[in-house]
Amino acid sequence: MTRYRRGEEREDLLVQIAEMYYEGGHTQDEIAQAVGLTRSAISRLLTEAHQKGIVEIRIRRPLRFDSILGQILVERYHLLGAHVLIWHKENRYEELRSRLGLAAARVLADLIRPGMVIGVPWGKTISAVIDALDVSEPVPVRVVQLVGVLGSGSHAYNAQALVERLARKLGGEGVYLYTPFIVDSETTARTLLNHQHIREAIAASAGNAIWPCWASARPMNGIPACIRAGTSRGKNWSASGRPAR
């Protein structure tokens, strides 16, 4: 019978009790008898094990969707599909982004087929989708960069970095758009569009593709000229369901 010993072996005791309770399925009474302590002492030690990080409790809340609102969005914005995640925790933006990434990753995993083209813009939410995406085997797809590069300070969420990560995770091919996201004039944009590698990247965006769709409550007016592939697909929408120009 294992007995309680003080001093340096306390953490070993915490681990032992936690394993017996959480992994072995023993009751606190059974553990108390095995280690020679009272049941209340076992309860306190389990609390201590949690406080010290020896035991970590994770709650996985199932993803829930609002199918009615999803259908409204499909009809108003003329979408092929919409998945609206139900969320009730205000001001928990990091957690919300993680949940959105998980939800979108599951949808994406169901849609991906060999030979498809997947268009990737930029942003932290897209990064969360790639982090959460789980595939059991490589899928021969082309991952195409949809927008140019932002400032150097946002490298982790730039489209180029995201394309590279997603292509590596899927075992597919990355197609890159080597241009800035914003240029100073339409003339500069047209000059860049004449480069062969940019034309090839834009051409790669055609065909059997999956594109992200964004909804905005405010029209996107007054934005400088941008370089992006598939401009007809990368639409901005107003709250009334009309394309924002």
C-alpha positions as CSV (number, residue, x, y, z in Angstrom):
1,M,0.0,0.0,0.0
2,T,1.4,3.4,-0.9
3,R,1.4,5.9,2.0
4,Y,1.5,9.7,2.0
5,R,5.0,11.1,2.3
6,R,5.9,14.7,2.7
7,G,8.6,16.9,1.1
8,E,10.0,16.5,-2.3
9,E,7.7,13.6,-3.2
10,R,4.5,15.7,-2.9
11,E,4.2,16.3,-6.7
12,D,4.8,12.6,-7.3
13,L,1.8,12.0,-5.0
14,L,-0.3,14.5,-6.9
15,V,0.5,12.8,-10.2
16,Q,-0.3,9.4,-8.7
17,I,-3.6,10.5,-7.3
18,A,-4.6,12.3,-10.5
19,E,-3.8,9.3,-12.6
20,M,-5.8,7.0,-10.3
21,Y,-8.8,9.3,-10.4
22,Y,-8.8,10.6,-14.0
23,E,-7.2,7.8,-15.9
24,G,-7.9,4.8,-13.6
25,G,-11.5,5.7,-12.9
26,H,-11.1,5.0,-9.1
27,T,-13.3,6.8,-6.6
28,Q,-11.8,9.2,-4.0
29,D,-12.7,6.7,-1.3
30,E,-10.7,4.0,-3.1
31,I,-7.7,6.3,-3.6
32,A,-7.9,7.4,0.1
33,Q,-7.7,3.8,1.2
34,A,-4.8,3.0,-1.2
35,V,-2.6,5.9,-0.2
36,G,-3.6,6.0,3.5
37,L,-5.3,9.4,3.5
38,T,-8.8,10.7,4.2
39,R,-11.3,11.3,1.4
40,S,-11.3,15.0,2.1
41,A,-7.5,15.1,1.7
42,I,-7.7,13.4,-1.7
43,S,-10.2,16.0,-2.8
44,R,-7.9,18.8,-1.7
45,L,-4.9,17.1,-3.5
46,L,-6.9,16.8,-6.7
47,T,-7.7,20.5,-6.5
48,E,-4.0,21.3,-5.9
49,A,-3.0,19.1,-8.9
50,H,-5.3,21.2,-11.1
51,Q,-4.0,24.5,-9.7
52,K,-0.4,23.5,-10.3
53,G,-1.1,22.5,-13.9
54,I,-0.5,18.8,-13.3
55,V,-4.1,18.2,-14.4
56,E,-5.6,20.3,-17.2
57,I,-9.3,20.3,-17.8
58,R,-10.5,21.1,-21.3
59,I,-14.1,21.5,-22.3
60,R,-14.9,21.0,-25.9
61,R,-18.1,22.7,-26.7
62,P,-19.8,21.2,-29.8
63,L,-20.1,23.5,-32.8
64,R,-23.6,24.8,-33.3
65,F,-24.9,26.5,-36.4
66,D,-27.9,28.7,-37.1
67,S,-29.3,27.0,-40.2
68,I,-32.2,29.5,-40.6
69,L,-29.9,32.5,-40.7
70,G,-27.6,30.5,-43.0
71,Q,-30.4,30.1,-45.5
72,I,-31.3,33.8,-45.3
73,L,-27.7,34.7,-46.2
74,V,-27.7,32.2,-49.1
75,E,-30.8,33.8,-50.5
76,R,-29.8,37.4,-49.9
77,Y,-26.2,37.2,-51.1
78,H,-26.7,34.5,-53.7
79,L,-24.3,32.1,-52.1
80,L,-23.9,28.3,-52.7
81,G,-23.9,27.8,-49.0
82,A,-23.5,29.6,-45.6
83,H,-22.6,28.3,-42.2
84,V,-23.4,30.6,-39.3
85,L,-21.7,29.7,-36.0
86,I,-23.7,30.4,-32.9
87,W,-21.7,32.4,-30.4
88,H,-22.8,33.9,-27.1
89,K,-19.6,35.0,-25.4
90,E,-19.1,38.7,-25.9
91,N,-15.6,40.2,-26.1
92,R,-13.9,36.7,-26.4
93,Y,-12.4,37.5,-29.8
94,E,-9.4,35.1,-29.7
95,E,-11.7,32.2,-28.6
96,L,-14.2,33.2,-31.3
97,R,-11.5,33.2,-34.0
98,S,-10.4,29.8,-32.9
99,R,-13.9,28.4,-33.1
100,L,-14.5,30.0,-36.5
101,G,-11.3,28.5,-37.7
102,L,-12.4,25.1,-36.5
103,A,-15.8,25.4,-38.0
104,A,-14.5,26.6,-41.4
105,A,-11.8,23.9,-41.4
106,R,-14.5,21.2,-41.1
107,V,-16.5,22.7,-43.9
108,L,-13.4,23.0,-46.1
109,A,-12.3,19.4,-45.4
110,D,-15.7,18.2,-46.7
111,L,-15.5,20.3,-49.8
112,I,-11.9,19.6,-50.9
113,R,-11.5,17.2,-53.9
114,P,-8.4,16.2,-55.9
115,G,-7.7,18.7,-58.7
116,M,-9.5,21.6,-57.1
117,V,-8.2,25.2,-56.8
118,I,-8.4,26.8,-53.3
119,G,-8.2,30.6,-53.2
120,V,-6.5,32.0,-50.1
121,P,-6.7,35.7,-49.1
122,W,-5.0,36.9,-45.9
123,G,-5.8,37.4,-42.2
124,K,-5.8,35.9,-38.8
125,T,-9.1,34.1,-39.3
126,I,-7.8,32.4,-42.4
127,S,-4.7,31.4,-40.4
128,A,-6.9,29.9,-37.8
129,V,-8.7,27.8,-40.5
130,I,-5.4,26.4,-41.7
131,D,-4.3,25.7,-38.1
132,A,-7.5,23.7,-37.5
133,L,-7.6,21.9,-40.8
134,D,-6.9,18.1,-40.4
135,V,-6.6,15.8,-43.4
136,S,-5.7,12.1,-43.2
137,E,-3.8,11.9,-46.5
138,P,-2.4,14.3,-49.1
139,V,-4.8,15.9,-51.6
140,P,-3.5,17.0,-55.0
141,V,-4.9,20.6,-55.1
142,R,-3.6,24.0,-56.2
143,V,-3.6,26.7,-53.5
144,V,-3.7,30.1,-55.1
145,Q,-2.8,33.4,-53.5
146,L,-5.8,35.8,-54.1
147,V,-4.3,39.1,-52.9
148,G,-0.9,40.8,-52.9
149,V,1.5,41.1,-50.0
150,L,0.9,43.4,-47.0
151,G,3.5,45.1,-44.8
152,S,6.4,43.1,-43.5
153,G,5.0,43.3,-39.9
154,S,2.2,40.9,-40.7
155,H,4.2,38.2,-42.4
156,A,2.5,35.3,-40.5
157,Y,-0.9,36.3,-41.9
158,N,0.1,37.4,-45.3
159,A,-1.4,35.5,-48.2
160,Q,2.0,34.1,-49.3
161,A,2.7,32.6,-45.9
162,L,-0.8,31.2,-45.7
163,V,-0.6,29.7,-49.2
164,E,2.7,28.0,-48.3
165,R,1.2,26.6,-45.0
166,L,-2.0,25.3,-46.6
167,A,-0.2,23.8,-49.6
168,R,2.2,22.0,-47.2
169,K,-0.6,20.7,-45.0
170,L,-2.6,19.4,-47.9
171,G,0.4,18.1,-49.9
172,G,-0.6,20.3,-52.8
173,E,1.0,23.0,-55.0
174,G,1.2,26.7,-54.0
175,V,0.7,29.4,-56.7
176,Y,2.0,32.8,-55.5
177,L,1.1,36.4,-56.5
178,Y,4.4,38.3,-56.1
179,T,2.9,41.8,-55.9
180,P,2.1,44.3,-53.1
181,F,-1.5,44.3,-51.9
182,I,-1.9,48.0,-52.4
183,V,-0.3,50.2,-55.1
184,D,-0.3,54.0,-55.5
185,S,-2.2,54.1,-58.8
186,E,-4.2,52.2,-61.4
187,T,-1.3,52.7,-63.8
188,T,1.1,50.8,-61.5
189,A,-1.5,48.1,-61.1
190,R,-1.9,47.6,-64.8
191,T,1.9,47.5,-65.2
192,L,2.2,44.8,-62.7
193,L,-0.6,42.8,-64.3
194,N,1.5,42.7,-67.5
195,H,4.2,40.6,-65.8
196,Q,4.1,37.0,-66.9
197,H,4.2,35.4,-63.5
198,I,1.4,37.6,-62.2
199,R,-0.8,36.7,-65.3
200,E,0.0,33.0,-64.7
201,A,-1.1,33.3,-61.0
202,I,-4.3,35.0,-62.0
203,A,-4.9,32.3,-64.7
204,A,-4.5,29.6,-62.0
205,S,-7.4,31.0,-60.2
206,A,-9.8,29.9,-62.9
207,G,-11.6,26.6,-62.9
208,N,-13.0,24.3,-60.2
209,A,-12.3,26.5,-57.2
210,I,-13.2,27.2,-53.6
211,W,-13.3,30.9,-52.6
212,P,-13.9,32.6,-49.3
213,C,-16.8,35.0,-49.2
214,W,-16.9,38.0,-46.9
215,A,-19.9,40.1,-45.8
216,S,-19.5,43.7,-44.6
217,A,-22.0,46.1,-43.1
218,R,-20.2,49.0,-44.7
219,P,-19.4,49.5,-48.4
220,M,-15.7,49.4,-49.2
221,N,-15.4,52.8,-50.9
222,G,-12.3,54.9,-51.4
223,I,-9.8,52.0,-51.4
224,P,-6.6,52.4,-53.4
225,A,-6.1,50.2,-56.4
226,C,-5.4,46.6,-55.3
227,I,-3.7,43.6,-57.0
228,R,-5.6,40.4,-56.5
229,A,-6.5,37.3,-58.5
230,G,-10.1,36.5,-59.4
231,T,-11.5,40.0,-58.8
232,S,-14.9,38.9,-60.0
233,R,-15.0,36.4,-57.2
234,G,-13.5,38.6,-54.4
235,K,-16.6,40.8,-53.9
236,N,-17.5,43.1,-51.1
237,W,-21.1,43.3,-50.1
238,S,-23.2,45.8,-48.3
239,A,-25.7,45.0,-45.5
240,S,-28.5,45.2,-48.0
241,G,-27.0,42.3,-50.1
242,R,-25.8,44.5,-52.9
243,P,-22.2,44.5,-54.3
244,A,-20.2,47.4,-52.8
245,R,-18.3,49.3,-55.4
